[in-house]
Structures are given as structure tokens and as C-alpha cells.
Amino acid sequence: MTRLPKSITLAAAALAASVTFAACGEQKIEVSKSDTSEYRPAQLFKERCAGCHTFKQAGTHGSAANIRTRERTDGPNFNVRHECTERVLYAIQNGGFSGAIMPGNIIVGEDAKLVAQFVAKYAGSEAGDRPEGTGDASNGYSCTSLRSDTGTTGGDDVTQDDPGDNTGGN
């Protein structure tokens, strides 16, 4: 058996590695760079939140795209979950709702407000229409909804079929 020269073997290994890493790639932010009011918060989200949150518009996929293999640190998938500005801003300022994993004040000041508005505007892009009344506490709906195989559920464990039952918690 003939051995390949060392230089060819190294070149082949380098090519294989570059193809492998290129295939991993990085998702791109899906809002226009020319629209700075949209691009800046998307960029901030990608820089500070990408490790835990999936959000197509910011080009992020959390720590794993597959829910079965994801890490415990994964935060909500904003592609399938509607959120309102107030809840997102609260989570940014207070380290989420459990306070156990997400660092508080990961983004501060006006930047925090911009990111909260950006998330609220685009969250739920794969969840279908935002349920009517979402965000209106007076009719029993929270400002969060999540689409699943069993229907649409409010973030406070309020199903949209029974808006009067507001006993659940996050």
C-alpha cells in the first residue's frame, strides 16, 4: 500500500476541517442593516442573548435547536412564543422570571427598552396570529402566548380557551 505524502494528507485534513466549520455557519440577523432602529436591538440581542434564546429575527438558536438535547440554560424560544414589551423588559432587568439562570440587567437603560420592543414586535413569528386580547389583563389574558400541539397557552398558564382561570404561574 502506498502512503500519501504528508503535505497532501495535511492539506486534505485542513480542507475537511474548513468545510465542516463552514457548514456550521452563523445565522444572519433577519432585519435590514439600513433600518438602525431595528438592526441595533437585533444586534444587541444576538450579542447578549444568543447563548440561551432562539430568535430567528436576531439570528440566534440558543444552545441547541433540538429541544430534546438542549441545555437547561435555554431560555424561551421567541420564534414560537408571543411576548409583550413589559414582560421582556422585566425579564431583562430582573434575570427572567425564576431568577435562577438569566443574569439581571444583561442589557441596561435605553438599550434594554429597545431590545424589549424588538422582541415584542417579532416574537411568535412561527406561532401564528397573536390571540385576541393577549396582553389585556382585564380579560384574563397574559401578554405571553405559546403555540404547541395542544393549543395556544398563555405565559401565566392561562389557556386561551379558559381566560377566566388565572391561577397558574410561570
HELIX and SHEET records of a PDB file:
HELIX    1   1 LYS A    6  CYS A   24  1                                  19    
HELIX    2   2 THR A   36  CYS A   49  1                                  14    
HELIX    3   3 LYS A   56  ALA A   58  5                                   3    
HELIX    4   4 THR A   85  ASN A   94  1                                  10    
HELIX    5   5 GLY A  109  TYR A  122  1                                  14    
HELIX    6   6 ALA A  137  ASN A  139  5                                   3    
SHEET    1   A 2 THR A  54  PHE A  55  0                                        
SHEET    2   A 2 THR A  60  HIS A  61 -1                                        
SHEET    1   B 3 ARG A  81  HIS A  82  0                                        
SHEET    2   B 3 SER A 145  SER A 148 -1                                        
SHEET    3   B 3 GLY A 151  GLY A 154 -1                                        
END                                                                             
